[in-house]
């Protein structure tokens, strides 16, 4: 019973695309007001201030971001590190779309877009680390 509730909590906490955009701003800045997040998001697309505010209120309830109510205007910060959220989202994608096959996910990712020589070199180094082989 506890396991399924925990799984449900993870699904509930998984950010949507719009929430990921807000999180990206907060990860980059560290913390920000609604106005600052709105200004950053408005550079790339039209988004209303009240829309950003509503999303950030929802994200606070979901536990994706935290709000400092001791200051005015209120300041928001990410509740979790970017790497933790990425790991959770990749794990979910791996399970739901690739049947748990890391090989399928990695091969599909590598074939989806061209990788730079630097990226491929970094991938090779990481694979060597995972295999316990030093380069």
C-alpha positions in Angstrom: 0.0 0.0 0.0 2.8 2.4 0.9 4.6 1.6 -2.3 1.7 2.6 -4.5 1.1 5.8 -2.6 4.8 6.7 -3.0 4.6 5.9 -6.7 1.5 8.1 -6.9 3.3 10.9 -5.2 6.1 10.7 -7.7 3.7 10.9 -10.6 1.9 13.8 -9.0 5.2 15.6 -8.5 6.4 15.0 -12.1 6.6 18.5 -13.7 4.6 19.2 -16.9 6.3 21.0 -19.8 5.2 24.4 -18.6 6.4 23.6 -15.1 9.8 22.5 -16.5 10.1 25.9 -18.1 9.6 27.6 -14.8 11.9 25.2 -13.0 14.6 25.9 -15.6 14.4 29.6 -14.8 14.6 28.8 -11.0 17.5 26.4 -11.5 19.4 29.0 -13.4 18.7 31.9 -11.0 18.6 29.9 -7.8 15.5 31.8 -6.6 13.2 34.4 -8.1 10.0 36.3 -7.7 7.0 35.5 -10.0 7.8 38.7 -11.9 11.4 37.7 -12.6 10.2 34.2 -13.8 7.6 35.9 -15.9 10.1 38.3 -17.5 12.5 35.4 -18.3 9.8 33.2 -19.8 8.4 36.2 -21.8 11.7 36.5 -23.7 10.9 33.3 -25.6 7.1 33.2 -25.7 4.0 35.1 -24.8 2.9 34.1 -21.4 0.7 36.1 -19.0 1.9 37.1 -15.5 -1.2 35.5 -13.9 -0.6 32.3 -15.8 2.9 32.1 -14.4 1.6 33.0 -10.9 -1.0 30.2 -11.1 1.5 27.6 -12.3 3.9 28.6 -9.5 1.1 28.3 -6.9 0.3 24.8 -8.2 3.9 23.9 -8.2 4.2 24.9 -4.6 1.3 22.6 -3.7 2.9 19.8 -5.7 6.2 20.3 -3.8 8.1 21.2 -6.9 9.1 24.6 -5.7 9.3 26.3 -2.3 8.1 29.8 -1.3 9.7 32.2 1.1 6.8 34.1 2.6 9.0 36.1 5.0 9.9 38.6 2.2 7.8 40.7 -0.1 7.5 40.0 -2.9 7.7 36.3 -2.2 10.7 34.5 -3.5 10.5 30.9 -5.0 13.2 28.3 -5.3 13.3 24.8 -6.6 12.5 22.1 -4.1 14.9 19.6 -5.7 18.1 19.7 -7.6 17.9 19.7 -11.4 19.8 16.4 -11.6 17.3 14.7 -9.3 14.3 15.7 -11.4 16.1 14.7 -14.6 16.9 11.3 -13.1 13.3 10.7 -12.1 12.0 11.8 -15.4 14.5 9.7 -17.3 13.5 6.7 -15.2 9.9 7.2 -15.9 10.6 7.6 -19.6 12.7 4.5 -19.5 10.0 2.5 -17.9 7.0 3.8 -19.8 8.4 4.2 -23.3 11.4 1.8 -23.5 10.2 -1.1 -21.4 13.1 -0.6 -19.0 15.7 -1.0 -21.7 18.6 1.5 -21.1 20.2 0.3 -24.4 17.0 1.2 -26.4 16.8 4.6 -24.7 20.5 5.5 -25.3 20.5 4.3 -28.9 17.3 6.2 -29.7 18.7 9.3 -28.0 21.9 9.1 -30.0 20.1 8.6 -33.3 17.5 11.4 -32.7 20.0 14.3 -33.1 23.6 14.6 -34.2 26.1 14.6 -31.3 29.2 16.8 -31.3 32.6 15.1 -31.1 32.9 16.6 -27.5 29.6 15.0 -26.5 30.5 11.6 -27.9 33.9 11.8 -26.1 32.1 12.6 -22.8 29.7 9.7 -23.4 32.7 7.3 -24.0 34.4 8.5 -20.9 31.3 8.0 -18.8 30.8 4.5 -20.3 34.4 3.7 -19.4 33.8 4.9 -15.8 30.7 2.7 -15.6 32.6 -0.3 -16.8 35.5 0.5 -14.3 38.0 1.0 -17.1 40.2 4.1 -16.9 41.0 6.0 -20.1 
